[in-house]
């Protein structure tokens, strides 16, 4: 753990309680003394960006290195050094959105870091999934966020009704990932036949997913546009608005800082940006907070978020959500009419635990319902998956490979693709068959 501040201290405590062997490095002697006295870990004084300090912390034998200081640049450099020195997995916490923006520069690939994590973005993803569908397949942190998931119902007017997936001739840039029918959810296969009312997930490159939607519903079938009001235009509010920027949602974002409003107006052209204090009831009334389908409070202050949420609930907002960090508030917010509370600490803890794996698994997560896992896997040389095309591997109905990352580029594979050593793949795996599927990535071919 590089950095022993609020986040580092809390993560070290959490991992220690789960019986992991934890070493913490921090430049502040007072923080190191406090950690050594409070936690059953080894804490060292020194700069995380210096190789001698990383050697002292035995980074060479580390399974995972988490760089969580308060400085983005230090985290990136330290995580990169740790990886080069022998850490099996290396993760850096970042705050500025520029570090996750692939349109200008790929920091993660350039510095050979396994993942860049933003607490604010993680919280926004959790909120966005709660709005779209809590049971949706979470791909936001896989394939560097370049794959999109869209869930929709198969409508009566769709030409796909009664047809098998292989008969639909869908675009090569997307896949049908899962099918849900009568409370059961399973991995889609080419032989699955679609019924009216089936809930399907479309996964792939954004433009391909958008184009494929017309195969399953017409414009008249699509649900009405939902109104989302976001209180707080900081990084969490910004990420949430960007995740929900589609014709399905009408976004209003309230921010009290004028300069920030002007920046958000440029970054979020499809959202309505309002320069106002979301804690004022008159503001919420004037901007239509009482008619919002979802009101989300993420101002950066627990108390402000709770107050804004209470006001929105009293005005009539259908669903109210808030970002709240203090654990002692947990028993209060539900009684005040707030439907969903998100904690950055809990969100990042789940993400970090998903990285604590062995073998080919880089990270994993499981859907709340059903028996599907989302896996990020590293392809090694002389493994069974490198010896045949995807069509010839025993994957059908058990594993669906959604994306391949090769030489810095992400694409959706086809049946004739052959995996190469060094590829990173994103796969949906039926959890009843997870051991046999992972054996294809871990066991050497004879």
MOLINBEL-V471530 format. One line per field, one symbol per residue. phi: phi as a letter, one per 20 degrees, with the letter a starting at -180 (. if undefined). burial: I if it has 24 or more other ideal C-beta (glycine too) atoms within 12 Angstrom, else O. A space follows every 10 residues. Layout:
phi: ???
burial: ???
//
This chain:
phi: .eodfgffff fffffffeme eddddbfegf ffffffedce cddcerefed ffffffelff defbddecfe cgffffffff ffffepffcc ccecdfggfd effdaeffff eldfbdddgf fgffffffff ffrgeffedg ddllmeeddc dbefegeffe fndegfeelf gfebceebcd blndcbffcf efdedfngdd decrfgffff ffgffdbegf effffeeddd eodfffffff fffdfbffcd dccdbeefff gfffffecfe deddeaefee gfffffenff dffcdcdbeo cgffffffff fffffogfcc cbecefffeg eefffenefb dddgffffff ffffeeccmf febbbcffcn ccddcdcded fldffedbfg feefdgmdbc eebcdclndd befdfefdfd gnfdcdcecf ffcfffffff edefff
burial: IIIIIOIIII IIIIIOOOOI OIIIIIIIOO IIOOIOOOIO IOIIIIIIIO OOIIOOIOIO OIIIIIIIII IIOIIIIIII IIIOIOIIII IIIIIOIOII OOOOOIIIOO IIIIIIIIII IIIIIIIIII IIIOOIIIII IIIIIIIIII IIIIIOOIOI IOIOIOOIOI IOIIIIIIII OOOOIIIIOO OIOIOOOIII IIIIIIOIIO OIIOIIIOOO OOOOOIIIII IIIIIIIIII IIIIIIOIII IIIIIIOOOI IOOIOOIIOO IIIIOIIIIO OOIIOOIOIO OIIIIIIIII IIOIIIIIII IIIOIOIOII IIIIIOOOIO OOIOOIIIII IIIIIIIIII IIOIIIIOOI IIIIIIIOOI OIIIIIIIII OOIIIIOOOI OOIOIOOIII IIIIIOOOOI IIIOOOIIIO OOIIIIIIII IOIIOOIIII IIOOOO
//
